[in-house]
Amino acid sequence: MKFNRFGLALIALMLTPFSMMYADETMLTYDGGEGPGEGKHIVLISGDEEYRSEEALPMLADILSQHHGFECTVLFSINPEDGTVDPNNQKNIPGIEKLKSADLCIIMTRFRNLPDEDMQVIDEYLKAGKPIIGIRTSTHAFNIPKDAKYNSYSFNAQGGFGKKVLGETWVNHHGKHKGESTRGVINEQQKNNPILCGVDDVWGPTDVYGVRNLPEDATVLVYGAVLEGMKPEDKPVAGKKNDPMMPIVWTMPYQLEGGKEGTSVCSTFGSAIDYLNEDGRRIVVNAVFDLLGLEDKITPNLDVSIIGDYDPSFYGFNSFKKGLKPTDFQAK
């Protein structure tokens, strides 16, 4: 029996195991399945120029989908001219409307200035009191002009989204950028918090952010010890820089004017390269479970293993991998 090329390709496709991931031109979608996350939809929004959120969030989505059954959609900053992932484009993140069906949002953006129709979707999501996890530059997620409708979300509008939803806006680099790494120190008063279950070794080469004025109702889970160098075995810097230590992971209730109360988790620990650290990933996965009412499913050995190859870029401006499409960020 003879087959033409199409027939052979069709047979090969039928014999290939069903993939948990598919993509359109602008985003990645990971189907959910069996597991505690079955029936829950998470939208992960990348878009920062420096810390490689476009690499980190697909990896985290893969873990959440394949290990735990969550449906995940990953959004990217896209160059509209050629459809490539371009973190330097601050105005175009296609797919924000996916938030309308989301049970949880994970955001890792920096200084975005999105169209009003996109900001309206974000505004409605937050006013509905839905849970959100902000990573690293999400403290200064938006930079929106003063005369724009959603300027109140801008980092320089009394702290904007960062201050009102996560608890803090951009302050400064507390640790020396690219010179002093971060060692996570558990808040002993919160060691039994579900988000910290199984967490005991947090280290990453990204520096500690300054956090000055968290609201009184914020609960600090992890502090960041500034280390003398860029290795996990380096000692903490002596003196005032670590006295007191800055918070790097916390949770708090939020409520926007006219909206319902929700809960946020913020982690200023979290460049793509930081997530080579298992407990850094564990904090995010545990936080997902906790915010979605699945805290009883959290165990010290909850699977946070990386799927496929993950070789994250070191952080830095214009260090993103040029010319890639969303499908290039799927696990291989």
Summary of the structure (lengths in Angstrom):
residues: 332
radius of gyration: 19.8
end to end distance: 34.1
largest distance: 79.1
contacts: 1159
relative contact order: 0.17
helix: 28%
strand: 20%
